[in-house]
Structure formats: C-alpha cells, structure tokens
C-alpha cells in the first residue's frame, strides 16, 4: 500500500518555517516529545532511530544537520517529518501513514490553514501544498 505524504512549501528560512509549522501543529496536539518515553527522536540515513537533545534542535534544523524528526499525536500515532530547501524555500514532508484517517485529515487541515491564511500572497504561481502517494 502506498504511503500518503503531505508536502508543504513555506516561503521562509528552514528554521523559521519549522517553528511556524511546529507551533501550528502543536495547537492540534502534535508534539516533538514521544508521550510514551518523553524522548525526541530522529532517524539517520541508515534507518537508525536516534534521540535528539532538545537544546540542539534549533541549530540542527537551521544548519540542516538535523533532517527529520517524529511528531507525536499519541503513543500509537506519529508522523515522520523531514525538510529540505527547494528553490530557496523551505519544503517540509509529512508521512501520514502513522495516523488514522480522521487524524490525518485534521493534520493536513492545519497545513492547509498555514498555506491559505499565513502565506497565500507569497506563493506566486507555484505548488504550495501537495499530497503525494509514494
């Protein structure tokens, strides 16, 4: 079965875009902290899960040394979030396969709100948000 991935482009620096999205998704209940073990986690290119020091997140995101994190809605519902810089803008990918359909719909709705309410006039003629099945 294909994985639904929501991609959103934010016309900000990578660290500013990260902060905006984390704040908005936090209003829905998404957290960097796993409610089951109180850890913040990321994945290496080799597929190894690693714990992240909360004090190192901002610098890790801005330097692109940190490329992804897990966001948690509950102990049994999480989203893999990754980012890159594409054509000068921050692009974030959210892998929705760790969420049930209703929560995924709410999650994407928050991202739609960010695109339409916060950055609508800054996109010009380009793709701001897409759901892709990989």
N, CA, C and O atoms as a GROMACS GRO file, in nm:
protein
  536
    1UNK      N    1   0.084  -0.118   0.000
    1UNK     CA    2   0.000   0.000   0.000
    1UNK      C    3   0.089   0.125   0.000
    1UNK      O    4   0.189   0.130   0.072
    2UNK      N    5   0.054   0.222  -0.078
    2UNK     CA    6   0.129   0.346  -0.090
    2UNK      C    7   0.112   0.432   0.035
    2UNK      O    8   0.009   0.428   0.102
    3UNK      N    9   0.215   0.509   0.066
    3UNK     CA   10   0.215   0.598   0.181
    3UNK      C   11   0.175   0.738   0.137
    3UNK      O   12   0.229   0.791   0.039
    4UNK      N   13   0.081   0.799   0.209
    4UNK     CA   14   0.042   0.937   0.181
    4UNK      C   15   0.145   1.031   0.243
    4UNK      O   16   0.177   1.021   0.361
    5UNK      N   17   0.196   1.121   0.160
    5UNK     CA   18   0.293   1.220   0.205
    5UNK      C   19   0.237   1.357   0.172
    5UNK      O   20   0.203   1.385   0.057
    6UNK      N   21   0.228   1.442   0.272
    6UNK     CA   22   0.184   1.579   0.250
    6UNK      C   23   0.308   1.667   0.247
    6UNK      O   24   0.386   1.670   0.342
    7UNK      N   25   0.326   1.739   0.136
    7UNK     CA   26   0.440   1.829   0.121
    7UNK      C   27   0.389   1.973   0.122
    7UNK      O   28   0.293   2.007   0.053
    8UNK      N   29   0.455   2.054   0.201
    8UNK     CA   30   0.417   2.194   0.210
    8UNK      C   31   0.541   2.281   0.196
    8UNK      O   32   0.643   2.257   0.260
    9UNK      N   33   0.529   2.381   0.111
    9UNK     CA   34   0.638   2.476   0.090
    9UNK      C   35   0.609   2.599   0.173
    9UNK      O   36   0.497   2.652   0.171
   10UNK      N   37   0.710   2.645   0.245
   10UNK     CA   38   0.694   2.762   0.331
   10UNK      C   39   0.796   2.867   0.285
   10UNK      O   40   0.916   2.840   0.288
   11UNK      N   41   0.750   2.984   0.243
   11UNK     CA   42   0.843   3.086   0.194
   11UNK      C   43   0.913   3.158   0.310
   11UNK      O   44   0.894   3.277   0.334
   12UNK      N   45   0.994   3.082   0.381
   12UNK     CA   46   1.070   3.128   0.498
   12UNK      C   47   1.204   3.056   0.497
   12UNK      O   48   1.227   2.968   0.414
   13UNK      N   49   1.291   3.093   0.590
   13UNK     CA   50   1.410   3.014   0.612
   13UNK      C   51   1.367   2.880   0.671
   13UNK      O   52   1.255   2.868   0.721
   14UNK      N   53   1.453   2.782   0.667
   14UNK     CA   54   1.418   2.649   0.715
   14UNK      C   55   1.382   2.651   0.863
   14UNK      O   56   1.286   2.586   0.905
   15UNK      N   57   1.459   2.726   0.944
   15UNK     CA   58   1.431   2.729   1.087
   15UNK      C   59   1.303   2.807   1.119
   15UNK      O   60   1.229   2.769   1.209
   16UNK      N   61   1.277   2.914   1.047
   16UNK     CA   62   1.152   2.989   1.069
   16UNK      C   63   1.031   2.906   1.027
   16UNK      O   64   0.931   2.900   1.098
   17UNK      N   65   1.041   2.842   0.912
   17UNK     CA   66   0.932   2.756   0.866
   17UNK      C   67   0.906   2.642   0.963
   17UNK      O   68   0.790   2.609   0.990
   18UNK      N   69   1.011   2.582   1.014
   18UNK     CA   70   0.999   2.474   1.112
   18UNK      C   71   0.924   2.524   1.235
   18UNK      O   72   0.831   2.458   1.282
   19UNK      N   73   0.963   2.639   1.286
   19UNK     CA   74   0.898   2.694   1.404
   19UNK      C   75   0.750   2.722   1.380
   19UNK      O   76   0.666   2.694   1.465
   20UNK      N   77   0.718   2.779   1.264
   20UNK     CA   78   0.578   2.808   1.231
   20UNK      C   79   0.496   2.679   1.228
   20UNK      O   80   0.389   2.672   1.288
   21UNK      N   81   0.547   2.577   1.159
   21UNK     CA   82   0.471   2.453   1.146
   21UNK      C   83   0.458   2.380   1.280
   21UNK      O   84   0.350   2.328   1.311
   22UNK      N   85   0.564   2.375   1.358
   22UNK     CA   86   0.557   2.310   1.489
   22UNK      C   87   0.456   2.381   1.579
   22UNK      O   88   0.380   2.316   1.651
   23UNK      N   89   0.455   2.513   1.576
   23UNK     CA   90   0.360   2.589   1.657
   23UNK      C   91   0.216   2.562   1.613
   23UNK      O   92   0.129   2.539   1.697
   24UNK      N   93   0.192   2.564   1.483
   24UNK     CA   94   0.056   2.541   1.433
   24UNK      C   95   0.011   2.398   1.461
   24UNK      O   96  -0.102   2.377   1.506
   25UNK      N   97   0.097   2.301   1.435
   25UNK     CA   98   0.060   2.162   1.459
   25UNK      C   99   0.047   2.133   1.608
   25UNK      O  100  -0.027   2.043   1.648
   26UNK      N  101   0.120   2.208   1.690
   26UNK     CA  102   0.108   2.194   1.834
   26UNK      C  103  -0.031   2.228   1.884
   26UNK      O  104  -0.076   2.172   1.984
   27UNK      N  105  -0.099   2.319   1.817
   27UNK     CA  106  -0.237   2.354   1.855
   27UNK      C  107  -0.331   2.237   1.833
   27UNK      O  108  -0.436   2.228   1.897
   28UNK      N  109  -0.294   2.147   1.743
   28UNK     CA  110  -0.372   2.025   1.719
   28UNK      C  111  -0.337   1.916   1.819
   28UNK      O  112  -0.410   1.818   1.834
   29UNK      N  113  -0.225   1.932   1.887
   29UNK     CA  114  -0.180   1.832   1.984
   29UNK      C  115  -0.055   1.759   1.943
   29UNK      O  116  -0.009   1.671   2.016
   30UNK      N  117   0.003   1.794   1.828
   30UNK     CA  118   0.128   1.730   1.783
   30UNK      C  119   0.243   1.780   1.869
   30UNK      O  120   0.250   1.898   1.905
   31UNK      N  121   0.333   1.688   1.902
   31UNK     CA  122   0.446   1.722   1.987
   31UNK      C  123   0.571   1.652   1.938
   31UNK      O  124   0.565   1.542   1.882
   32UNK      N  125   0.685   1.716   1.959
   32UNK     CA  126   0.813   1.653   1.930
   32UNK      C  127   0.845   1.545   2.031
   32UNK      O  128   0.925   1.455   2.004
   33UNK      N  129   0.784   1.553   2.147
   33UNK     CA  130   0.813   1.462   2.257
   33UNK      C  131   0.721   1.340   2.251
   33UNK      O  132   0.599   1.354   2.250
   34UNK      N  133   0.781   1.223   2.247
   34UNK     CA  134   0.705   1.098   2.249
   34UNK      C  135   0.637   1.086   2.385
   34UNK      O  136   0.706   1.085   2.488
   35UNK      N  137   0.504   1.077   2.389
   35UNK     CA  138   0.435   1.070   2.519
   35UNK      C  139   0.461   0.938   2.593
   35UNK      O  140   0.434   0.929   2.713
   36UNK      N  141   0.513   0.839   2.524
   36UNK     CA  142   0.540   0.710   2.588
   36UNK      C  143   0.674   0.703   2.660
   36UNK      O  144   0.688   0.631   2.759
   37UNK      N  145   0.773   0.780   2.611
   37UNK     CA  146   0.906   0.772   2.674
   37UNK      C  147   0.971   0.908   2.696
   37UNK      O  148   1.085   0.915   2.743
   38UNK      N  149   0.901   1.016   2.663
   38UNK     CA  150   0.949   1.155   2.683
   38UNK      C  151   1.075   1.187   2.603
   38UNK      O  152   1.151   1.276   2.641
   39UNK      N  153   1.098   1.117   2.493
   39UNK     CA  154   1.216   1.141   2.409
   39UNK      C  155   1.176   1.211   2.280
   39UNK      O  156   1.063   1.199   2.233
   40UNK      N  157   1.272   1.284   2.224
   40UNK     CA  158   1.259   1.344   2.091
   40UNK      C  159   1.349   1.261   2.000
   40UNK      O  160   1.467   1.241   2.030
   41UNK      N  161   1.293   1.214   1.890
   41UNK     CA  162   1.369   1.122   1.805
   41UNK      C  163   1.376   1.166   1.659
   41UNK      O  164   1.290   1.238   1.608
   42UNK      N  165   1.481   1.119   1.596
   42UNK     CA  166   1.508   1.143   1.455
   42UNK      C  167   1.557   1.010   1.398
   42UNK      O  168   1.574   0.913   1.472
   43UNK      N  169   1.579   1.006   1.267
   43UNK     CA  170   1.628   0.886   1.200
   43UNK      C  171   1.751   0.921   1.118
   43UNK      O  172   1.755   1.025   1.053
   44UNK      N  173   1.852   0.835   1.123
   44UNK     CA  174   1.971   0.853   1.041
   44UNK      C  175   1.942   0.807   0.898
   44UNK      O  176   1.840   0.744   0.872
   45UNK      N  177   2.032   0.839   0.807
   45UNK     CA  178   2.019   0.792   0.668
   45UNK      C  179   2.025   0.640   0.660
   45UNK      O  180   1.975   0.582   0.563
   46UNK      N  181   2.084   0.577   0.760
   46UNK     CA  182   2.094   0.430   0.763
   46UNK      C  183   1.970   0.366   0.826
   46UNK      O  184   1.964   0.243   0.837
   47UNK      N  185   1.872   0.445   0.867
   47UNK     CA  186   1.750   0.390   0.924
   47UNK      C  187   1.754   0.364   1.073
   47UNK      O  188   1.671   0.290   1.125
   48UNK      N  189   1.850   0.423   1.141
   48UNK     CA  190   1.862   0.405   1.286
   48UNK      C  191   1.793   0.521   1.358
   48UNK      O  192   1.817   0.638   1.327
   49UNK      N  193   1.709   0.488   1.455
   49UNK     CA  194   1.643   0.590   1.533
   49UNK      C  195   1.741   0.643   1.638
   49UNK      O  196   1.808   0.565   1.707
   50UNK      N  197   1.748   0.776   1.650
   50UNK     CA  198   1.839   0.838   1.746
   50UNK      C  199   1.763   0.941   1.829
   50UNK      O  200   1.669   1.005   1.782
   51UNK      N  201   1.807   0.956   1.953
   51UNK     CA  202   1.748   1.055   2.043
   51UNK      C  203   1.814   1.190   2.018
   51UNK      O  204   1.935   1.198   1.998
   52UNK      N  205   1.734   1.297   2.020
   52UNK     CA  206   1.782   1.432   1.996
   52UNK      C  207   1.774   1.512   2.126
   52UNK      O  208   1.673   1.508   2.196
   53UNK      N  209   1.879   1.585   2.155
   53UNK     CA  210   1.880   1.676   2.268
   53UNK      C  211   1.791   1.796   2.233
   53UNK      O  212   1.813   1.860   2.130
   54UNK      N  213   1.691   1.827   2.316
   54UNK     CA  214   1.602   1.940   2.284
   54UNK      C  215   1.676   2.071   2.260
   54UNK      O  216   1.633   2.152   2.178
   55UNK      N  217   1.787   2.092   2.330
   55UNK     CA  218   1.864   2.216   2.313
   55UNK      C  219   1.934   2.223   2.178
   55UNK      O  220   1.975   2.332   2.136
   56UNK      N  221   1.948   2.112   2.109
   56UNK     CA  222   2.019   2.108   1.981
   56UNK      C  223   1.927   2.116   1.859
   56UNK      O  224   1.975   2.121   1.746
   57UNK      N  225   1.797   2.117   1.881
   57UNK     CA  226   1.704   2.112   1.767
   57UNK      C  227   1.714   2.236   1.679
   57UNK      O  228   1.728   2.223   1.558
   58UNK      N  229   1.707   2.354   1.735
   58UNK     CA  230   1.707   2.478   1.655
   58UNK      C  231   1.832   2.486   1.567
   58UNK      O  232   1.821   2.516   1.448
   59UNK      N  233   1.948   2.462   1.624
   59UNK     CA  234   2.072   2.469   1.548
   59UNK      C  235   2.079   2.356   1.445
   59UNK      O  236   2.128   2.376   1.333
   60UNK      N  237   2.031   2.239   1.483
   60UNK     CA  238   2.031   2.125   1.391
   60UNK      C  239   1.944   2.149   1.269
   60UNK      O  240   1.981   2.112   1.157
   61UNK      N  241   1.828   2.211   1.290
   61UNK     CA  242   1.738   2.242   1.178
   61UNK      C  243   1.800   2.350   1.090
   61UNK      O  244   1.805   2.334   0.968
   62UNK      N  245   1.847   2.460   1.150
   62UNK     CA  246   1.898   2.571   1.069
   62UNK      C  247   2.023   2.532   0.989
   62UNK      O  248   2.044   2.584   0.880
   63UNK      N  249   2.105   2.444   1.043
   63UNK     CA  250   2.226   2.401   0.973
   63UNK      C  251   2.200   2.285   0.877
   63UNK      O  252   2.288   2.246   0.801
   64UNK      N  253   2.082   2.230   0.883
   64UNK     CA  254   2.043   2.112   0.805
   64UNK      C  255   2.120   1.986   0.846
   64UNK      O  256   2.118   1.887   0.773
   65UNK      N  257   2.187   1.989   0.960
   65UNK     CA  258   2.248   1.866   1.012
   65UNK      C  259   2.139   1.772   1.062
   65UNK      O  260   2.153   1.650   1.053
   66UNK      N  261   2.032   1.829   1.113
   66UNK     CA  262   1.914   1.752   1.150
   66UNK      C  263   1.819   1.760   1.032
   66UNK      O  264   1.784   1.869   0.987
   67UNK      N  265   1.778   1.644   0.981
   67UNK     CA  266   1.698   1.641   0.858
   67UNK      C  267   1.556   1.595   0.880
   67UNK      O  268   1.473   1.606   0.789
   68UNK      N  269   1.526   1.543   1.000
   68UNK     CA  270   1.392   1.491   1.024
   68UNK      C  271   1.368   1.473   1.174
   68UNK      O  272   1.462   1.469   1.253
   69UNK      N  273   1.243   1.463   1.210
   69UNK     CA  274   1.200   1.431   1.346
   69UNK      C  275   1.069   1.353   1.336
   69UNK      O  276   1.005   1.348   1.231
   70UNK      N  277   1.033   1.295   1.447
   70UNK     CA  278   0.900   1.236   1.457
   70UNK      C  279   0.813   1.331   1.537
   70UNK      O  280   0.857   1.388   1.637
   71UNK      N  281   0.691   1.349   1.491
   71UNK     CA  282   0.590   1.424   1.566
   71UNK      C  283   0.491   1.323   1.621
   71UNK      O  284   0.456   1.226   1.554
   72UNK      N  285   0.446   1.347   1.741
   72UNK     CA  286   0.357   1.252   1.808
   72UNK      C  287   0.223   1.315   1.838
   72UNK      O  288   0.214   1.426   1.891
   73UNK      N  289   0.118   1.243   1.803
   73UNK     CA  290  -0.018   1.280   1.840
   73UNK      C  291  -0.059   1.201   1.964
   73UNK      O  292  -0.134   1.251   2.049
   74UNK      N  293  -0.011   1.079   1.973
   74UNK     CA  294  -0.035   0.987   2.085
   74UNK      C  295   0.072   0.880   2.076
   74UNK      O  296   0.147   0.875   1.978
   75UNK      N  297   0.081   0.794   2.176
   75UNK     CA  298   0.185   0.691   2.173
   75UNK      C  299   0.172   0.598   2.053
   75UNK      O  300   0.270   0.539   2.009
   76UNK      N  301   0.052   0.586   1.999
   76UNK     CA  302   0.031   0.497   1.885
   76UNK      C  303   0.006   0.572   1.754
   76UNK      O  304  -0.031   0.511   1.654
   77UNK      N  305   0.028   0.704   1.753
   77UNK     CA  306   0.007   0.782   1.632
   77UNK      C  307   0.119   0.885   1.618
   77UNK      O  308   0.133   0.977   1.699
   78UNK      N  309   0.199   0.867   1.513
   78UNK     CA  310   0.310   0.958   1.489
   78UNK      C  311   0.325   0.989   1.342
   78UNK      O  312   0.270   0.920   1.256
   79UNK      N  313   0.400   1.095   1.314
   79UNK     CA  314   0.424   1.142   1.179
   79UNK      C  315   0.574   1.164   1.164
   79UNK      O  316   0.637   1.228   1.248
   80UNK      N  317   0.630   1.111   1.058
   80UNK     CA  318   0.770   1.138   1.023
   80UNK      C  319   0.770   1.269   0.946
   80UNK      O  320   0.699   1.283   0.846
   81UNK      N  321   0.849   1.365   0.992
   81UNK     CA  322   0.858   1.498   0.930
   81UNK      C  323   1.002   1.519   0.884
   81UNK      O  324   1.096   1.504   0.962
   82UNK      N  325   1.018   1.552   0.757
   82UNK     CA  326   1.151   1.583   0.704
   82UNK      C  327   1.146   1.717   0.633
   82UNK      O  328   1.038   1.770   0.605
   83UNK      N  329   1.264   1.772   0.603
   83UNK     CA  330   1.268   1.903   0.539
   83UNK      C  331   1.392   1.917   0.452
   83UNK      O  332   1.490   1.845   0.466
   84UNK      N  333   1.380   2.013   0.362
   84UNK     CA  334   1.491   2.046   0.272
   84UNK      C  335   1.466   2.188   0.221
   84UNK      O  336   1.362   2.248   0.247
   85UNK      N  337   1.563   2.239   0.149
   85UNK     CA  338   1.547   2.369   0.084
   85UNK      C  339   1.530   2.342  -0.064
   85UNK      O  340   1.614   2.279  -0.128
   86UNK      N  341   1.420   2.391  -0.119
   86UNK     CA  342   1.389   2.374  -0.262
   86UNK      C  343   1.364   2.509  -0.324
   86UNK      O  344   1.273   2.581  -0.284
   87UNK      N  345   1.446   2.545  -0.422
   87UNK     CA  346   1.433   2.674  -0.491
   87UNK      C  347   1.428   2.792  -0.394
   87UNK      O  348   1.353   2.887  -0.415
   88UNK      N  349   1.507   2.785  -0.289
   88UNK     CA  350   1.517   2.894  -0.193
   88UNK      C  351   1.415   2.894  -0.081
   88UNK      O  352   1.426   2.973   0.012
   89UNK      N  353   1.317   2.807  -0.089
   89UNK     CA  354   1.213   2.799   0.015
   89UNK      C  355   1.229   2.671   0.095
   89UNK      O  356   1.288   2.574   0.049
   90UNK      N  357   1.174   2.674   0.215
   90UNK     CA  358   1.173   2.555   0.299
   90UNK      C  359   1.060   2.463   0.253
   90UNK      O  360   0.946   2.508   0.236
   91UNK      N  361   1.091   2.336   0.234
   91UNK     CA  362   0.988   2.239   0.198
   91UNK      C  363   0.988   2.129   0.303
   91UNK      O  364   1.092   2.073   0.338
   92UNK      N  365   0.868   2.100   0.353
   92UNK     CA  366   0.850   2.002   0.459
   92UNK      C  367   0.763   1.889   0.408
   92UNK      O  368   0.665   1.910   0.337
   93UNK      N  369   0.801   1.768   0.444
   93UNK     CA  370   0.725   1.648   0.407
   93UNK      C  371   0.678   1.580   0.534
   93UNK      O  372   0.754   1.562   0.629
   94UNK      N  373   0.551   1.542   0.534
   94UNK     CA  374   0.488   1.474   0.648
   94UNK      C  375   0.435   1.340   0.599
   94UNK      O  376   0.346   1.335   0.514
   95UNK      N  377   0.489   1.233   0.653
   95UNK     CA  378   0.448   1.098   0.614
   95UNK      C  379   0.333   1.057   0.705
   95UNK      O  380   0.351   1.035   0.825
   96UNK      N  381   0.215   1.047   0.647
   96UNK     CA  382   0.091   1.034   0.723
   96UNK      C  383   0.051   0.892   0.757
   96UNK      O  384  -0.055   0.870   0.816
   97UNK      N  385   0.133   0.792   0.721
   97UNK     CA  386   0.094   0.653   0.742
   97UNK      C  387   0.086   0.613   0.890
   97UNK      O  388   0.029   0.509   0.921
   98UNK      N  389   0.141   0.694   0.980
   98UNK     CA  390   0.133   0.664   1.122
   98UNK      C  391   0.009   0.720   1.190
   98UNK      O  392  -0.007   0.708   1.312
   99UNK      N  393  -0.080   0.781   1.111
   99UNK     CA  394  -0.203   0.840   1.165
   99UNK      C  395  -0.324   0.769   1.108
   99UNK      O  396  -0.323   0.723   0.994
  100UNK      N  397  -0.431   0.759   1.188
  100UNK     CA  398  -0.554   0.708   1.130
  100UNK      C  399  -0.614   0.817   1.040
  100UNK      O  400  -0.573   0.933   1.047
  101UNK      N  401  -0.708   0.781   0.957
  101UNK     CA  402  -0.758   0.871   0.853
  101UNK      C  403  -0.816   1.001   0.909
  101UNK      O  404  -0.793   1.108   0.852
  102UNK      N  405  -0.891   0.994   1.019
  102UNK     CA  406  -0.951   1.115   1.074
  102UNK      C  407  -0.845   1.211   1.129
  102UNK      O  408  -0.855   1.332   1.108
  103UNK      N  409  -0.745   1.158   1.197
  103UNK     CA  410  -0.638   1.243   1.250
  103UNK      C  411  -0.554   1.299   1.135
  103UNK      O  412  -0.514   1.415   1.139
  104UNK      N  413  -0.529   1.218   1.034
  104UNK     CA  414  -0.453   1.266   0.918
  104UNK      C  415  -0.526   1.382   0.850
  104UNK      O  416  -0.463   1.478   0.807
  105UNK      N  417  -0.657   1.372   0.841
  105UNK     CA  418  -0.736   1.479   0.781
  105UNK      C  419  -0.724   1.608   0.862
  105UNK      O  420  -0.712   1.716   0.805
  106UNK      N  421  -0.728   1.598   0.994
  106UNK     CA  422  -0.712   1.716   1.080
  106UNK      C  423  -0.571   1.773   1.066
  106UNK      O  424  -0.553   1.895   1.061
  107UNK      N  425  -0.474   1.687   1.060
  107UNK     CA  426  -0.334   1.726   1.047
  107UNK      C  427  -0.314   1.807   0.918
  107UNK      O  428  -0.256   1.915   0.920
  108UNK      N  429  -0.361   1.753   0.807
  108UNK     CA  430  -0.347   1.820   0.678
  108UNK      C  431  -0.426   1.951   0.677
  108UNK      O  432  -0.385   2.048   0.614
  109UNK      N  433  -0.538   1.953   0.745
  109UNK     CA  434  -0.619   2.075   0.754
  109UNK      C  435  -0.540   2.190   0.817
  109UNK      O  436  -0.553   2.305   0.774
  110UNK      N  437  -0.460   2.160   0.917
  110UNK     CA  438  -0.374   2.262   0.979
  110UNK      C  439  -0.274   2.314   0.877
  110UNK      O  440  -0.249   2.435   0.871
  111UNK      N  441  -0.217   2.226   0.797
  111UNK     CA  442  -0.121   2.267   0.695
  111UNK      C  443  -0.188   2.352   0.587
  111UNK      O  444  -0.129   2.449   0.539
  112UNK      N  445  -0.309   2.316   0.550
  112UNK     CA  446  -0.385   2.396   0.453
  112UNK      C  447  -0.409   2.535   0.509
  112UNK      O  448  -0.396   2.634   0.437
  113UNK      N  449  -0.442   2.543   0.637
  113UNK     CA  450  -0.465   2.671   0.701
  113UNK      C  451  -0.339   2.759   0.696
  113UNK      O  452  -0.348   2.878   0.670
  114UNK      N  453  -0.224   2.699   0.722
  114UNK     CA  454  -0.097   2.773   0.715
  114UNK      C  455  -0.077   2.830   0.574
  114UNK      O  456  -0.043   2.947   0.558
  115UNK      N  457  -0.099   2.747   0.474
  115UNK     CA  458  -0.079   2.789   0.336
  115UNK      C  459  -0.177   2.899   0.296
  115UNK      O  460  -0.137   3.000   0.239
  116UNK      N  461  -0.305   2.880   0.327
  116UNK     CA  462  -0.406   2.975   0.281
  116UNK      C  463  -0.414   3.102   0.365
  116UNK      O  464  -0.445   3.209   0.312
  117UNK      N  465  -0.387   3.093   0.493
  117UNK     CA  466  -0.403   3.211   0.580
  117UNK      C  467  -0.273   3.287   0.604
  117UNK      O  468  -0.276   3.410   0.614
  118UNK      N  469  -0.162   3.218   0.614
  118UNK     CA  470  -0.038   3.286   0.650
  118UNK      C  471   0.045   3.326   0.528
  118UNK      O  472   0.103   3.435   0.527
  119UNK      N  473   0.052   3.241   0.426
  119UNK     CA  474   0.145   3.265   0.316
  119UNK      C  475   0.079   3.281   0.179
  119UNK      O  476   0.150   3.290   0.078
  120UNK      N  477  -0.048   3.284   0.174
  120UNK     CA  478  -0.123   3.283   0.047
  120UNK      C  479  -0.068   3.379  -0.057
  120UNK      O  480  -0.057   3.343  -0.175
  121UNK      N  481  -0.035   3.499  -0.018
  121UNK     CA  482   0.008   3.600  -0.115
  121UNK      C  483   0.155   3.588  -0.155
  121UNK      O  484   0.201   3.663  -0.240
  122UNK      N  485   0.227   3.494  -0.095
  122UNK     CA  486   0.371   3.485  -0.120
  122UNK      C  487   0.411   3.372  -0.215
  122UNK      O  488   0.529   3.354  -0.242
  123UNK      N  489   0.314   3.298  -0.266
  123UNK     CA  490   0.348   3.182  -0.349
  123UNK      C  491   0.364   3.212  -0.497
  123UNK      O  492   0.436   3.141  -0.566
  124UNK      N  493   0.299   3.313  -0.545
  124UNK     CA  494   0.304   3.336  -0.689
  124UNK      C  495   0.237   3.220  -0.760
  124UNK      O  496   0.134   3.170  -0.715
  125UNK      N  497   0.295   3.177  -0.869
  125UNK     CA  498   0.241   3.064  -0.945
  125UNK      C  499   0.328   2.942  -0.921
  125UNK      O  500   0.415   2.909  -1.001
  126UNK      N  501   0.302   2.874  -0.810
  126UNK     CA  502   0.381   2.755  -0.777
  126UNK      C  503   0.298   2.663  -0.687
  126UNK      O  504   0.192   2.702  -0.637
  127UNK      N  505   0.347   2.546  -0.668
  127UNK     CA  506   0.280   2.449  -0.581
  127UNK      C  507   0.317   2.481  -0.436
  127UNK      O  508   0.435   2.490  -0.402
  128UNK      N  509   0.216   2.498  -0.353
  128UNK     CA  510   0.239   2.529  -0.212
  128UNK      C  511   0.216   2.407  -0.124
  128UNK      O  512   0.281   2.391  -0.021
  129UNK      N  513   0.124   2.322  -0.164
  129UNK     CA  514   0.089   2.206  -0.085
  129UNK      C  515   0.044   2.094  -0.178
  129UNK      O  516  -0.029   2.117  -0.275
  130UNK      N  517   0.089   1.973  -0.148
  130UNK     CA  518   0.050   1.858  -0.230
  130UNK      C  519   0.044   1.734  -0.144
  130UNK      O  520   0.118   1.720  -0.046
  131UNK      N  521  -0.045   1.645  -0.179
  131UNK     CA  522  -0.048   1.513  -0.118
  131UNK      C  523  -0.008   1.416  -0.227
  131UNK      O  524  -0.071   1.407  -0.332
  132UNK      N  525   0.098   1.343  -0.200
  132UNK     CA  526   0.157   1.250  -0.296
  132UNK      C  527   0.152   1.112  -0.234
  132UNK      O  528   0.174   1.097  -0.114
  133UNK      N  529   0.124   1.010  -0.314
  133UNK     CA  530   0.126   0.873  -0.265
  133UNK      C  531   0.252   0.808  -0.320
  133UNK      O  532   0.272   0.798  -0.441
  134UNK      N  533   0.337   0.763  -0.228
  134UNK     CA  534   0.464   0.701  -0.267
  134UNK      C  535   0.458   0.552  -0.242
  134UNK      O  536   0.556   0.482  -0.268
   0.00000   0.00000   0.00000
